[in-house]
């Protein structure tokens, strides 16, 4: 929700609050007739009613809601709400004692003071409840908008992924390379053909699910790298490292692969050792993914029109992992490197 709209909601609440207080004062003073009773209630309203409500409202808004309501600790939120209401009320009472004559403020004596204090505690607590309702509405609205945006972006990305996955250049080159291998080594050609079959099966079926096992994504990467290496005799063309436990983790499909595909598209010399370096580190509930490729300085275009651009990939990750990811891209010394850190969804 826009900040301006949130600001208007807050202003609207306090205007309504002051109008209600004004009506109560008018009814209590019999139509705002002059006299000590009127002065008494005005002073009481300014300090003894508004101050506690303000404190409880924004304490509930910024602290109780995110810490306890969103984590479904309703009992603790209720308990701390009462505590905050009582403390803020007694602080207001202390301010009144310091700024005004106590005997004028509480003519009814000790029993009147207790009754008024209990009433203000309830009013402050009610303000806290209204705060939680307002914050809950804003949070609910933001989540709805985020889901709508995520669905829209995912739809766009799925179309882009579909085009990228069925890249005819990769498919034709791989088939031609396997065709050449059939005469030289039928057994090896069969192995590569099975890898290509597995990749096509992965593209057609595995990517349709919301999440896949991280180990499956790694298997796809390994087979993709193996097929790409058919085109070069350089055994050290690609360096792929995986560290950490991956079997029990799940991630959105095609989360890592697009970066790797782009690296292969833009590497300049397949005879260069470690032309592409890919590393994946899994620790606790975090993934650190790095993809680095070397390129010719004369090749300024790092993204092809039929590929999945890094900006689009980054947007997808941002929507999937809001405030739980970090993407760093460096491009220097003929080396293009992407470092991605994000929390694993279990």
C-alpha positions as CSV (number, residue, x, y, z in Angstrom):
1,X,0.0,0.0,0.0
2,X,1.3,3.5,-0.8
3,X,2.7,5.5,2.1
4,X,0.3,8.4,1.2
5,X,-2.7,6.1,1.6
6,X,-1.4,4.7,4.9
7,X,-0.9,8.3,6.1
8,X,-4.5,9.2,5.2
9,X,-5.8,6.1,7.1
10,X,-3.8,7.2,10.3
11,X,-5.1,10.8,10.0
12,X,-8.6,9.5,9.5
13,X,-8.4,7.4,12.6
14,X,-7.1,10.2,14.8
15,X,-9.7,12.7,13.4
16,X,-12.4,10.2,14.3
17,X,-10.9,9.7,17.7
18,X,-10.8,13.4,18.4
19,X,-14.4,13.8,17.2
20,X,-15.5,11.1,19.5
21,X,-13.6,12.6,22.4
22,X,-15.1,16.0,21.6
23,X,-18.6,14.5,21.6
24,X,-18.0,12.8,25.0
25,X,-16.6,16.1,26.5
26,X,-19.7,18.0,25.2
27,X,-22.1,15.4,26.6
28,X,-20.2,15.4,30.0
29,X,-20.1,19.2,30.3
30,X,-23.7,19.6,29.3
31,X,-23.1,21.3,25.9
32,X,-19.7,22.7,26.7
33,X,-21.0,25.0,29.5
34,X,-18.2,26.9,31.3
35,X,-17.0,25.8,34.7
36,X,-14.3,23.9,36.5
37,X,-15.9,20.6,35.3
38,X,-15.2,21.6,31.7
39,X,-11.6,22.6,32.4
40,X,-11.1,19.4,34.3
41,X,-12.3,17.2,31.4
42,X,-10.3,19.2,28.8
43,X,-7.1,18.7,30.8
44,X,-8.0,15.0,31.4
45,X,-8.7,14.5,27.7
46,X,-5.5,16.1,26.5
47,X,-3.1,14.2,28.8
48,X,-4.9,11.4,30.5
49,X,-6.8,10.1,27.4
50,X,-4.9,11.1,24.3
51,X,-1.3,10.4,25.6
52,X,-2.0,6.7,26.6
53,X,-4.0,6.0,23.5
54,X,-1.2,7.4,21.3
55,X,1.5,5.3,23.0
56,X,-0.6,2.1,23.0
57,X,-1.7,2.6,19.3
58,X,1.8,2.9,17.9
59,X,3.4,0.4,20.2
60,X,0.9,-2.1,19.0
61,X,1.3,-1.0,15.4
62,X,5.1,-1.2,15.2
63,X,5.9,-3.8,17.9
64,X,3.1,-6.1,19.0
65,X,1.6,-6.8,15.5
66,X,4.8,-7.9,13.7
67,X,6.3,-9.7,16.8
68,X,3.3,-11.5,18.2
69,X,0.2,-11.2,16.0
70,X,1.9,-12.2,12.8
71,X,3.6,-15.1,14.6
72,X,0.2,-16.1,16.0
73,X,1.2,-15.5,19.6
74,X,-2.2,-13.9,20.4
75,X,-2.0,-14.5,24.1
76,X,1.3,-12.7,24.5
77,X,0.0,-9.8,22.4
78,X,-3.0,-9.5,24.6
79,X,-0.9,-9.6,27.8
80,X,1.6,-7.0,26.6
81,X,-1.2,-4.8,25.3
82,X,-2.7,-4.7,28.8
83,X,0.7,-4.0,30.4
84,X,1.5,-1.2,27.9
85,X,-2.0,0.3,28.5
86,X,-1.5,0.3,32.3
87,X,2.0,1.8,32.2
88,X,1.1,4.5,29.7
89,X,-1.9,5.5,31.8
90,X,0.2,5.8,35.0
91,X,2.8,7.8,33.1
92,X,0.0,10.2,32.0
93,X,-1.2,10.3,35.6
94,X,2.2,11.2,36.8
95,X,2.4,14.0,34.2
96,X,-0.9,15.4,35.5
97,X,0.4,15.3,39.0
98,X,3.4,17.3,38.0
99,X,1.7,19.8,35.7
100,X,-1.6,20.4,37.5
101,X,-3.1,20.3,40.9
102,X,-4.0,16.8,41.7
103,X,-6.8,17.8,44.0
104,X,-8.4,19.7,41.1
105,X,-8.1,16.8,38.7
106,X,-9.6,14.1,40.9
107,X,-12.3,15.7,43.1
108,X,-13.9,12.4,43.7
109,X,-11.0,11.2,45.8
110,X,-9.1,7.9,45.5
111,X,-12.1,5.9,44.3
112,X,-12.7,8.4,41.5
113,X,-9.0,8.2,40.5
114,X,-9.1,4.4,40.3
115,X,-12.3,4.5,38.2
116,X,-10.9,7.1,35.8
117,X,-7.6,5.2,35.5
118,X,-9.3,2.0,34.7
119,X,-11.4,3.7,32.1
120,X,-8.4,5.3,30.4
121,X,-6.6,1.9,30.5
122,X,-9.6,0.4,28.6
123,X,-9.6,3.3,26.1
124,X,-5.9,2.9,25.5
125,X,-6.3,-0.9,25.1
126,X,-9.2,-0.3,22.6
127,X,-6.9,2.1,20.7
128,X,-4.3,-0.7,20.6
129,X,-6.9,-3.1,19.2
130,X,-7.8,-0.6,16.5
131,X,-4.1,-0.2,15.7
132,X,-3.8,-4.0,15.2
133,X,-6.9,-4.0,13.0
134,X,-5.6,-1.2,10.8
135,X,-2.1,-2.8,10.6
136,X,-3.7,-6.1,9.8
137,X,-5.8,-4.6,7.0
138,X,-2.7,-2.9,5.5
139,X,-0.6,-6.1,5.7
140,X,-3.4,-8.1,4.2
141,X,-3.8,-5.7,1.3
142,X,0.0,-5.7,0.7
143,X,0.1,-9.5,0.7
144,X,-2.8,-9.6,-1.8
145,X,-1.0,-7.0,-4.1
146,X,2.3,-8.9,-3.8
147,X,0.6,-12.2,-4.7
148,X,-1.0,-10.6,-7.7
149,X,2.3,-9.1,-8.8
150,X,4.0,-12.4,-8.2
151,X,1.4,-14.3,-10.3
152,X,1.7,-11.7,-13.1
153,X,5.5,-11.7,-13.1
154,X,5.7,-15.5,-12.9
155,X,3.4,-15.7,-15.9
156,X,5.7,-13.5,-17.9
157,X,8.8,-15.4,-16.7
158,X,7.2,-18.7,-17.5
159,X,6.7,-17.6,-21.0
160,X,10.3,-16.4,-21.2
161,X,11.5,-19.6,-19.6
162,X,9.5,-21.7,-22.1
163,X,11.2,-19.9,-25.0
164,X,14.6,-20.1,-23.3
165,X,14.2,-23.8,-22.4
166,X,13.4,-24.8,-26.0
167,X,16.3,-22.9,-27.4
168,X,16.8,-24.5,-30.9
169,X,20.5,-23.6,-31.1
170,X,21.3,-25.7,-28.0
171,X,19.1,-28.5,-29.2
172,X,20.4,-28.7,-32.7
173,X,24.1,-28.3,-31.7
174,X,23.7,-31.1,-29.2
175,X,22.0,-33.4,-31.6
176,X,24.7,-32.7,-34.2
177,X,27.4,-33.4,-31.7
178,X,25.8,-36.7,-30.7
179,X,25.4,-37.6,-34.3
180,X,29.2,-37.2,-34.8
181,X,29.9,-39.3,-31.7
182,X,27.8,-42.2,-33.0
183,X,30.5,-43.1,-35.5
184,X,33.4,-42.6,-33.1
185,X,31.9,-44.0,-29.8
186,X,28.4,-45.4,-29.9
187,X,28.4,-46.1,-26.2
188,X,29.4,-42.5,-25.4
189,X,26.9,-41.1,-27.9
190,X,24.2,-43.2,-26.1
191,X,25.1,-41.8,-22.8
192,X,24.8,-38.2,-24.1
193,X,21.6,-39.0,-25.8
194,X,20.2,-40.2,-22.5
195,X,21.4,-37.0,-20.8
196,X,19.6,-34.9,-23.5
197,X,16.5,-37.0,-23.0
198,X,16.6,-36.3,-19.2
199,X,17.0,-32.6,-19.8
200,X,14.0,-32.5,-22.1
201,X,12.0,-34.5,-19.6
202,X,13.1,-32.1,-16.9
203,X,12.0,-29.0,-19.0
204,X,8.7,-30.5,-19.9
205,X,7.6,-31.9,-16.5
206,X,9.7,-30.9,-13.5
207,X,9.4,-27.2,-14.2
208,X,5.6,-27.3,-14.0
209,X,5.7,-27.8,-10.3
210,X,6.0,-24.9,-7.9
211,X,9.1,-26.3,-6.2
212,X,11.6,-29.0,-6.9
213,X,14.3,-30.7,-5.0
214,X,17.6,-28.8,-5.1
215,X,19.3,-32.1,-5.9
216,X,17.3,-32.4,-9.1
217,X,18.3,-28.9,-10.1
218,X,21.9,-29.9,-9.6
219,X,21.4,-33.0,-11.7
220,X,20.0,-30.9,-14.5
221,X,23.0,-28.5,-14.2
222,X,25.5,-31.4,-14.4
223,X,23.9,-32.9,-17.5
224,X,23.6,-29.5,-19.1
225,X,27.3,-28.9,-18.5
226,X,28.2,-32.4,-19.8
227,X,26.3,-31.7,-23.1
228,X,27.9,-28.3,-23.5
229,X,31.4,-29.9,-23.0
230,X,30.9,-32.1,-26.0
231,X,31.8,-29.1,-28.2
232,X,35.3,-28.8,-26.7
233,X,38.2,-31.1,-25.9
234,X,39.2,-28.9,-23.0
235,X,38.6,-31.0,-19.9
236,X,39.0,-27.9,-17.7
237,X,36.6,-25.7,-19.6
238,X,34.0,-25.8,-16.8
239,X,34.6,-26.1,-13.1
240,X,31.4,-27.0,-11.1
241,X,31.6,-27.2,-7.2
242,X,28.8,-28.2,-4.8
243,X,29.3,-28.1,-1.0
244,X,26.7,-28.8,1.7
245,X,23.6,-31.0,2.1
246,X,21.3,-30.6,-0.8
247,X,19.1,-33.7,-0.7
248,X,16.6,-32.3,1.8
249,X,16.2,-28.8,0.3
250,X,13.6,-27.5,-2.2
251,X,13.8,-24.4,-4.4
252,X,11.6,-22.9,-7.2
253,X,12.4,-24.6,-10.4
254,X,14.9,-23.0,-12.9
255,X,16.2,-20.7,-10.2
256,X,19.9,-21.3,-10.9
257,X,20.0,-22.6,-14.4
258,X,19.3,-19.3,-16.3
259,X,22.5,-17.7,-15.0
260,X,24.5,-20.8,-16.1
261,X,22.9,-20.8,-19.6
262,X,23.8,-17.1,-20.0
263,X,27.4,-17.9,-18.9
264,X,27.7,-20.6,-21.7
265,X,26.2,-18.2,-24.3
266,X,28.7,-15.5,-23.6
267,X,31.9,-17.3,-22.9
268,X,34.4,-16.4,-25.7
269,X,37.0,-19.1,-25.9
270,X,36.3,-22.7,-25.2
271,X,40.0,-23.5,-25.0
272,X,40.5,-21.4,-22.0
273,X,40.9,-23.3,-18.8
274,X,38.2,-22.6,-16.1
275,X,36.4,-20.4,-18.7
276,X,33.3,-21.0,-16.5
277,X,33.3,-21.5,-12.8
278,X,30.1,-22.4,-11.0
279,X,29.9,-23.0,-7.2
280,X,27.0,-23.8,-4.9
281,X,27.4,-23.7,-1.1
282,X,24.5,-24.8,1.1
283,X,24.8,-24.0,4.8
284,X,22.0,-24.2,7.3
285,X,19.1,-22.5,5.5
286,X,21.0,-20.4,3.0
287,X,22.4,-20.9,-0.4
288,X,25.4,-19.1,-1.9
289,X,25.5,-19.4,-5.7
290,X,28.3,-18.1,-7.8
291,X,28.6,-18.2,-11.6
292,X,31.6,-16.7,-13.4
293,X,32.6,-16.7,-17.0
294,X,35.4,-15.2,-19.0
295,X,34.7,-13.3,-22.3
296,X,36.4,-11.4,-25.0
297,X,36.6,-7.7,-24.2
298,X,35.5,-7.0,-27.8
299,X,32.2,-8.7,-27.0
300,X,30.2,-6.1,-25.2
301,X,26.8,-7.8,-25.5
302,X,26.5,-10.1,-22.5
303,X,22.8,-11.0,-23.0
304,X,21.3,-12.3,-26.2
305,X,17.8,-11.4,-27.2
306,X,16.5,-15.0,-27.1
307,X,18.0,-15.6,-23.6
308,X,16.5,-14.9,-20.2
309,X,18.0,-11.5,-19.1
310,X,19.6,-11.2,-15.7
311,X,17.2,-8.3,-14.8
312,X,14.2,-10.6,-15.3
313,X,15.8,-13.4,-13.3
314,X,16.7,-11.0,-10.5
315,X,13.1,-9.7,-10.5
316,X,11.7,-13.2,-10.1
317,X,14.1,-13.9,-7.2
318,X,13.1,-10.7,-5.5
319,X,9.4,-11.7,-5.7
320,X,10.1,-15.2,-4.5
321,X,12.5,-14.1,-1.7
322,X,11.5,-10.6,-0.6
323,X,14.2,-9.1,1.7
324,X,15.8,-12.5,1.9
325,X,18.2,-12.4,-1.0
326,X,21.2,-10.5,-2.2
327,X,22.3,-10.4,-5.8
328,X,25.7,-8.9,-6.8
329,X,26.9,-8.6,-10.4
330,X,30.5,-7.7,-11.2
331,X,32.0,-7.1,-14.7
332,X,35.7,-6.4,-14.8
333,X,38.9,-7.8,-16.2
334,X,37.1,-9.7,-19.0
335,X,35.2,-11.6,-16.3
336,X,31.5,-11.6,-15.7
337,X,30.5,-12.8,-12.2
338,X,27.2,-13.3,-10.4
339,X,27.0,-13.9,-6.7
340,X,23.6,-14.8,-5.3
341,X,22.7,-15.4,-1.6
342,X,19.2,-16.3,-0.5
343,X,17.2,-18.2,2.2
344,X,16.1,-21.7,1.3
345,X,12.4,-22.5,1.3
346,X,11.9,-25.7,3.2
